[in-house]
Every structure is written in structure tokens, then in C-alpha cells.
Amino acid sequence: MDFELPEEYRMLQETVRRFVRQELIPLETTVLERDTQGMTGEDLVPPEAEERLLSVAQEAGLWGLDVPEEFGGLNLGALPKCLATEELYKTITPFTFPPDAPNLHMLMQTCTPEQREKYLLPYAEGKAQSAIAISEPGAGSDPAGMQTSAVKKGDQWVINGRKIWISRAHVADFIIVMAVTEKGKGARGGITAFLVDKGTPGLVLQRQIPVIGGHAPWELVFEDLTLPDSQVLGEIGQGFAPMQLRLTVRRVEIGSWCVGLAQRCLDMMVEYAKQRVTFGQKLADRQAIQWFIADSATDIHASRLMVHHGAWKFDQGDDVRQEASMLKVFATEMATRVADRAMQMHGGMGMSKEMPLEFIYRRLRPMRIFEGPTEIHRWVIARKLLRD
């Protein structure tokens, strides 16, 4: 097995690294200021700065990294996309190279020719934004508990229900909505995906919910929202498998997020340890600090290898659901440990909102819950091993 990255992958890493260093890190002070003012999500970066970032990224050829060439992308695959994502997450300035990958893969697997023109192509080109509505107040990780229903009436579908924890709902041009179309079947033939345009009558953005980590997802209500057959995404009753593909892509990507954030913490630890003197001795000379650094470097190395392996297998067309669950558990817990060590080493300043560490620590905490909580993934991993 060859662990050497191809030259074009290393060039991509360096391009993104330079973009982060020149464009994103200088915005961190602004992000921290806006965070202390109670701003969240997309509002952490001023609109004019976001526009500039998108323009610079496009000029640098950093749009559509894993988008197939037929849809106007670079077709680089999951591994190089993960390499780029790790670099992006070495800063606290939130930014994503369009398009956000997970929904792209779900759309590519399910779109009709008409939906491809209306939704997939604009999304792949970065001209449209999307969201996905899965979780409900009483049904998070268990799709069998989903209550939002889609009932066929003539040639129309009528959707009623409630969704929660929906990211970017207020900026999405369309939302992929998961609904029950046949009760009792659950994931095995009872769940269908629908495409819902922004502003569709019956779609209510009920409230935004600020949560830890600078996020502010939405609660959505569907009140007799009516859609034609043309808005069914994929086959009726077969929405669970494409949704799982989407979740798998995100879980591997989360591994890259965690590696990037943890690496930033480690870099800060190394720099601070060589500068800070306590009781006449540099922190770098103290064994406890050396172990903090050594353990963190080891944790990051293991997680990075897991990310690369999972992304590589995905690019080979293999089923990586098991690897994605393992990565979701290990990388999120790993990054939390590293961030905790970094805060401990920095003492009072580590807890200050004037430094990135406190923000990173908060940003990491939700990652152990969204896209499936740690406990569910451990159960899934063990169940497959015991069944096999």
C-alpha cells in the first residue's frame, strides 16, 4: 500500500493552506468579536468578506473539488476533498468551498434529468445552496420514529410535520425533506425524500435555535405543504439509502474537520510551550507538557490515517459505513481531548474569548452529537461485528 500522496494532491494542500493563511486566519479576530456579540453561523463572517472569499477561492480553482466533470467540477474525489477540508479547519473562520459535499452525493444518486437541471447543476456550480431536513423533536437517530408525513392526494403530495436542528435552512434555495410515505415500514420502504423550494407555501421557518459552538440551526414546520410528483427525489419509499450515503460522506468529512482543528490546537501548544516560562523553566522542558504534545500528535496521526483510508475506500466505490462510524467516534473524541490539553496548557488565556481555543472547544462539542451521536455509532459498529 502506497501512503505517498500524489503530487497534485500535495499541490492542492499547499494552495488551500495558502488560502487559509492569507484569507481566513486574518478574519479570526472579527469572528471572535462577532461571536462575543452573540452572532452565529453564517453571520460570523461579514457578508462583504464572504463575497471576497468566494471570489478568491473561485479564482484559485477551489470550487467543485469533488464534483464530477460532467457537472462542471474538478472530479478530484473524496480523498483530496478531505485533504482540503483539513486545511480549512485549521482556522476558526467558517468557510466552505462550494458546494457542500454531502447533499451533492445524494442528489447525484437520485435526481431525474429535470431535477438535475433545476437543482443539481446550480448546486454543483455553487450558484445555489441547500439544506436537508431529517431530525424531528421526537425522532433523531431513529428513522422509525419519524412522524413528518407525506400523503398522496391525486397527483399531489401533502406534507405535514415538524423538523428540528436544520442547518442553513434560512439561506437554502431548496431543502431535501425526509417524510414518511408508508407507516410501519420505516427505513425499509417507508421513507421518501422530497425537494422543497424556498418560499413554498406551507413551509414555515418556525425558530432559530442558538446552540453551543457558534451554530444556530432551525426548527421547521410543514403545514399542508403541497408538492407535485416532480418534487419526489428518488424512488417513493426508498429515501433511506440515499440519505445514508449523504450521512456517510459527512461523517468522513467530520473526521477531516476534527483533524484540522486538533492540528491547530497542537500547533498552538508547541509554539506556546517554547515561549512560556514558569518558575524559571520553559513549559517545553516539563514532562507533563511533553506528554500533552506527544499524546496529541499521536492522536492526530491515527485520526488522519483513518480519514485518508476511509476517503480512499470511498473513492474505490467501497461501502465505508463502518469506517465512517468508527471515524465519527474516534476523531470527535480525539479532537476534544487535544483541545482540552491545549486549553489546560494555556491556563487562563486558554479559556479567554480572545484566543481561538475556547471557540474550538465549543465548536467540537456538537460534533459528538450531530450526524449520529457517539453512542449510536458504537452500537452500530458492535452490532455489525457481532452479526458478522
C-alpha positions in Angstrom: 0.0 0.0 0.0 1.4 3.4 -1.1 0.9 6.1 1.6 2.6 8.8 -0.5 0.2 11.4 -1.7 0.3 12.2 -5.4 1.9 15.5 -6.4 -1.4 17.0 -7.5 -2.9 16.3 -4.1 0.1 17.9 -2.3 -0.3 21.0 -4.6 -3.9 21.2 -3.6 -3.0 21.0 0.1 -0.5 23.9 -0.4 -3.0 26.0 -2.3 -5.6 25.6 0.4 -3.0 26.1 3.1 -2.0 29.4 1.5 -5.7 30.4 1.2 -6.2 29.8 4.9 -3.1 31.6 5.9 -3.8 34.7 3.7 -7.6 34.9 3.7 -9.1 33.1 6.6 -6.8 33.5 9.6 -6.7 37.3 9.3 -10.5 37.2 9.8 -10.3 35.3 13.1 -10.3 38.5 15.2 -13.5 39.5 13.5 -15.1 36.1 14.0 -14.2 36.2 17.7 -15.7 39.7 18.1 -18.9 38.8 16.4 -19.1 35.6 18.4 -18.9 37.6 21.7 -21.7 39.8 20.3 -24.0 36.7 20.0 -23.7 36.2 16.3 -23.8 32.7 15.0 -23.4 30.5 11.9 -23.1 32.4 8.6 -23.2 35.8 10.4 -19.8 35.2 12.0 -18.2 36.3 8.7 -19.4 39.7 7.4 -21.2 39.5 4.0 -18.6 41.5 2.2 -15.8 39.3 3.5 -17.8 36.2 2.4 -18.2 37.5 -1.1 -14.4 38.2 -1.3 -13.6 34.7 0.0 -15.8 33.1 -2.6 -14.3 35.2 -5.4 -10.7 34.4 -4.3 -11.5 30.7 -3.9 -13.0 30.5 -7.4 -10.0 32.3 -8.9 -7.7 29.8 -7.2 -9.7 26.9 -8.7 -11.0 25.7 -5.4 -14.7 25.3 -6.3 -16.3 21.9 -7.1 -13.3 19.8 -5.8 -15.2 16.5 -5.7 -17.9 17.5 -8.3 -17.8 15.3 -11.5 -16.6 16.9 -14.6 -19.9 16.5 -16.3 -21.4 18.8 -13.7 -18.6 21.4 -14.1 -16.3 20.2 -11.3 -12.7 19.0 -10.9 -13.7 15.4 -10.1 -10.9 15.0 -7.5 -12.7 12.6 -5.3 -13.2 12.2 -1.5 -9.5 11.9 -0.5 -8.3 15.2 -1.9 -11.5 16.9 -0.7 -10.7 15.6 2.8 -7.1 17.0 2.4 -8.5 20.4 1.5 -11.1 20.3 4.3 -8.4 19.5 7.0 -6.6 22.7 5.9 -9.8 24.7 6.1 -10.4 23.6 9.6 -7.0 24.8 10.9 -8.8 28.1 11.3 -11.9 29.1 13.2 -13.2 31.3 10.3 -16.1 29.3 8.9 -15.9 28.8 5.2 -16.6 26.0 2.7 -15.6 25.6 -0.9 -18.8 25.3 -2.9 -20.7 23.1 -3.0 -21.1 21.5 0.5 -20.3 17.8 -0.4 -22.9 15.6 1.3 -26.1 16.8 -0.4 -24.3 16.7 -3.7 -23.8 12.9 -3.5 -27.4 12.4 -2.5 -28.6 14.4 -5.5 -26.2 12.7 -7.9 -27.7 9.4 -6.9 -31.3 10.3 -7.1 -32.1 13.3 -9.5 -34.2 12.9 -12.6 -33.0 14.7 -15.7 -35.3 17.6 -14.9 -34.2 17.8 -11.3 -30.6 17.7 -12.5 -31.1 20.9 -14.5 -33.1 22.7 -11.8 -31.3 21.6 -8.6 -28.1 19.6 -9.1 -26.3 21.7 -11.7 -26.8 25.1 -10.0 -25.8 23.5 -6.7 -22.7 21.8 -8.1 -21.7 25.1 -9.7 -22.0 26.9 -6.4 -24.9 29.0 -7.6 -27.5 27.5 -5.2 -27.5 26.5 -1.5 -29.3 23.5 0.0 -30.2 22.1 3.4 -31.6 18.7 4.5 -34.4 18.1 7.0 -34.1 14.7 8.8 -34.3 15.1 12.6 -37.5 15.7 14.4 -38.3 16.7 18.0 -39.1 13.0 18.8 -37.0 11.3 16.2 -33.3 12.0 15.9 -31.1 9.0 15.2 -34.1 6.6 14.9 -35.8 7.0 11.5 -38.5 4.6 12.6 -39.7 7.3 14.9 -40.1 9.8 12.1 -43.6 11.4 12.1 -43.5 14.0 9.3 -45.8 12.5 6.7 -46.3 12.9 3.0 -49.8 11.7 1.9 -50.7 11.3 -1.8 -53.8 13.1 -2.8 -54.5 12.8 -6.5 -51.3 13.9 -8.3 -50.1 15.9 -5.3 -48.3 15.2 -2.1 -49.3 16.9 1.1 -46.6 17.2 3.8 -47.3 17.8 7.5 -45.0 17.7 10.4 -42.0 19.3 12.1 -38.3 19.1 11.7 -35.5 20.4 14.1 -31.8 21.1 14.1 -31.8 22.0 10.4 -28.6 23.9 9.4 -28.7 26.7 6.8 -32.5 26.5 6.4 -32.8 30.3 6.2 -30.2 30.6 3.3 -31.1 27.4 1.4 -32.6 27.8 -2.1 -34.1 24.3 -1.6 -34.4 21.8 1.2 -34.3 18.0 0.9 -37.2 16.9 3.2 -37.4 13.3 4.5 -41.0 12.2 5.2 -43.0 9.0 5.9 -45.0 7.8 2.9 -46.0 4.4 4.3 -46.3 4.0 8.0 -44.9 0.9 9.6 -42.2 0.3 7.1 -39.7 2.8 8.5 -36.3 2.7 6.8 -37.3 -0.4 4.7 -39.6 1.2 2.2 -41.5 3.8 4.2 -39.4 7.0 3.9 -39.3 9.2 0.8 -37.2 12.3 0.0 -38.8 15.5 -1.4 -37.3 18.7 -2.9 -38.9 21.8 -1.4 -38.1 25.2 -2.8 -37.6 28.2 -0.7 -40.8 30.1 -0.2 -43.1 27.2 -0.9 -46.5 27.8 0.8 -46.7 25.7 3.9 -43.0 25.8 4.7 -42.6 27.7 8.0 -39.2 28.6 9.4 -40.5 28.4 13.0 -37.5 29.5 15.0 -33.7 29.6 15.1 -32.1 27.8 18.0 -28.7 29.1 19.1 -26.6 26.2 20.3 -23.0 25.7 21.6 -20.3 26.0 19.0 -21.5 29.1 17.1 -24.3 27.1 15.4 -27.9 28.3 15.0 -30.0 25.5 13.4 -33.7 25.9 12.6 -36.9 24.3 13.6 -39.2 23.9 10.5 -43.0 23.3 10.4 -44.8 21.9 7.4 -48.5 22.9 7.3 -50.3 21.2 4.4 -47.3 21.8 2.1 -48.3 20.6 -1.3 -45.9 19.3 -3.9 -46.3 17.7 -7.4 -44.8 14.3 -8.2 -41.9 16.1 -9.9 -40.6 17.0 -6.4 -40.1 13.4 -5.3 -36.4 12.8 -5.0 -35.5 9.2 -6.0 -38.0 6.4 -5.6 -41.0 6.5 -3.4 -40.3 4.7 -0.1 -36.6 4.4 -0.9 -35.3 7.6 0.6 -33.3 6.0 3.4 -30.4 4.6 1.4 -29.5 7.8 -0.4 -29.9 9.6 2.9 -27.4 7.2 4.5 -24.9 7.9 1.6 -25.2 11.5 2.4 -24.6 10.9 6.1 -21.6 8.7 5.4 -20.0 11.4 3.2 -20.5 13.9 6.1 -19.2 11.6 8.7 -15.9 11.0 6.8 -15.7 14.8 6.3 -16.2 15.4 10.0 -13.0 13.4 10.6 -11.2 16.0 8.5 -12.8 18.8 10.5 -11.5 17.2 13.7 -8.0 16.6 12.4 -7.8 20.2 11.2 -9.0 21.7 14.5 -6.8 19.4 16.6 -3.8 20.2 14.5 -4.4 23.9 15.1 -4.5 23.2 18.8 -1.3 21.2 18.7 0.5 23.9 16.7 -0.5 26.4 19.3 0.7 24.1 22.1 4.1 23.7 20.5 4.5 27.4 19.9 3.4 28.3 23.5 5.5 25.7 25.2 8.7 27.1 23.7 7.8 30.6 24.8 6.2 30.3 28.2 8.4 30.3 31.3 7.1 29.3 34.7 9.2 29.0 37.8 12.3 29.6 35.8 11.7 26.8 33.3 10.1 26.7 29.8 7.0 24.6 29.6 8.7 22.7 26.8 11.1 21.3 29.3 8.4 19.9 31.6 7.4 16.2 31.2 3.7 16.8 31.7 3.7 19.3 28.8 5.8 17.0 26.6 3.3 14.2 27.2 0.4 16.6 26.3 2.2 17.3 23.0 3.2 13.7 22.3 -0.2 12.2 23.0 -1.9 14.9 20.9 0.5 14.3 17.9 -0.2 10.5 18.2 -4.0 11.0 18.4 -3.9 13.3 15.3 -1.8 10.9 13.3 -4.1 8.0 14.0 -7.2 10.0 13.0 -5.6 11.4 9.9 -4.8 7.9 8.7 -8.3 6.8 9.4 -9.6 9.7 7.3 -7.3 9.0 4.4 -8.2 5.3 4.4 -12.0 5.9 4.6 -11.9 8.5 1.9 -9.7 6.3 -0.3 -12.1 3.4 0.1 -15.0 5.7 -0.8 -13.2 6.7 -4.0 -12.8 3.0 -4.8 -16.6 2.6 -4.6 -16.5 0.5 -1.4 -19.0 0.6 1.4 -17.4 2.7 4.1 -20.4 3.0 6.6 -18.5 1.0 9.2 -15.3 3.1 8.8 -17.4 6.3 8.8 -18.9 5.3 12.2 -15.5 4.4 13.6 -14.1 7.7 12.4 -17.1 9.7 13.8 -16.5 8.2 17.2 -12.7 8.3 17.3 -12.0 11.7 15.7 -14.6 13.7 17.6 -13.4 12.3 20.9 -9.7 12.7 19.8 -10.1 16.4 18.9 -11.9 17.1 22.2 -9.0 15.6 24.1 -6.5 17.6 22.2 -8.4 20.9 22.6 -8.8 20.2 26.3 -5.0 19.7 26.6 -4.3 22.9 24.7 -6.7 24.9 26.9 -5.1 23.4 30.1 -1.6 24.3 28.9 -2.6 27.9 28.1 -4.1 28.4 31.5 -6.4 31.4 31.9 -5.7 32.6 28.3 -6.9 29.2 27.1 -10.4 30.0 28.4 -10.4 33.5 27.0 -12.6 34.5 24.1 -9.6 36.5 22.8 -8.0 33.3 21.7 -9.3 30.6 19.3 -9.0 27.7 21.8 -12.2 28.4 23.6 -14.1 28.7 20.3 -12.6 25.5 19.0 -13.6 23.6 22.2 -17.2 24.8 21.8 -17.2 24.0 18.1 -16.1 20.5 18.7 -18.7 19.6 21.3 -21.7 19.3 19.0 -19.8 17.0 16.6 -20.2 14.2 19.0 -24.0 14.5 18.6 -24.9 15.6 15.1 -24.8 13.1 12.2 -25.5 10.5 14.8 -24.4 10.6 18.4 -21.3 8.6 19.6 -23.4 6.0 21.4 -25.4 5.2 18.3 -22.3 4.7 16.3 -20.7 2.5 18.9 -23.8 0.4 18.8 -23.8 0.2 15.0 -20.1 -0.8 15.0 -20.6 -3.5 17.6 -23.8 -4.8 16.0 -22.1 -5.3 12.6 -19.2 -7.1 14.2 -21.3 -9.4 16.3 -23.6 -10.1 13.3 -20.7 -10.9 11.0 
